[in-house]
Amino acid sequence: MDLLIVTGMSGAGKSLALKALEDMGFFCVDNLPSPMLTEFTALCENANPPIRYAAVTLDSRESLLSRSPEMVISEIKRLDVPFKILFLDARDDVLKLRYNETRKKHPLGLSGEAESGVRTERGYLAVIRNAADFFLDTSDIPARELPSCLEKVIPEMNRDQMSIVLSSFGYKRGVPVDADMVVDMRFVENPFYYENMRYLSGLDETVRDFVLRQPYVKEYLDHLEQCVTDILPLFEKQDKHILRICFGCTGGRHRSVAAAEEMAARLRKKGHAVRIYHRDMRRELQDIELRSNRKEI
């Protein structure tokens, strides 16, 4: 069997993720204490028919059982079945807002208060985060889109080849917390200020050609391509399965999208497994249209 251990910050979407995994065919158990992991996997393997894929959530509530993060990692390492750790995270301001909106008490907060809870929990989970195989930043992911985002991660569980995940984002909405490398494209002239390109994106040929023709862009991407090629073997030696490179521009619709797509094409030509998604591309269009409507009014 294959086990996926889902952990991460409270409010980052672990319960939603587990529901999505269940819909994908995983046998799921929420908030399983780490000392029960070995027994749980034995039950799955001895089931009739045997359970092929299982997922459990472990989180900071282990501390309420007087379990240190080192003890949790020790229990995980005792497993004799293949496993991967998925860490869900989000920006602190987003986590606090989610708790305040739902009026839930944070499990580690003073009197359930979110700010101290987020701070304490991030410290507790640092060791577990460092041991994770996959990361997913849910700060700007609507709940309805979480299943499709998980599907970008889950297929990697049984692959030995390292994958490169490229994404675009807008700095105005924050840097992705799961980025291994951040590439700033704001030195490029912004297509937004040209009427014929404002409502287009980096997926459109007009915008793509405009961005790639700008001074130093080709050389910049040449250097990045060589850097990625050189460091991939070093990441693989560290038993890393995914390298996340995030391209950023102001809104996340024009320059970053074009650069990410260009790098994806280059790396695929070299035979690398590449996946790509654009975090803020659609949201930025909505903002552009909203600003335009306000001006008309």
Secondary structure, 3 states (H helix, E strand, C coil): CEEEEEEECCCCCHHHHHHHHHHCCCEEECCCCHHHHHHHHHHHHHCCCCCCEEEEECCHHHHHHCCCHHHHHHHHHCCCCCEEEEEEECCHHHHHHHHHHHCCCCCCCHHHCHHHHHHHHHHHHHHHHHCCCEEEECCCCCHHHHHHHHHHHHHHHHCCCCEEEEEEEEHHHCCCCCCCEEEECCCCCCHHHCCCCCCCCCCCHHHHHHHHCCCCHHHHHHHHHHHHHHHHHHHHHCCCCEEEEEEEECCCCCHHHHHHHHHHHHHHHCCCEEEEEECCHHHHHHHHHHHHHHHHC
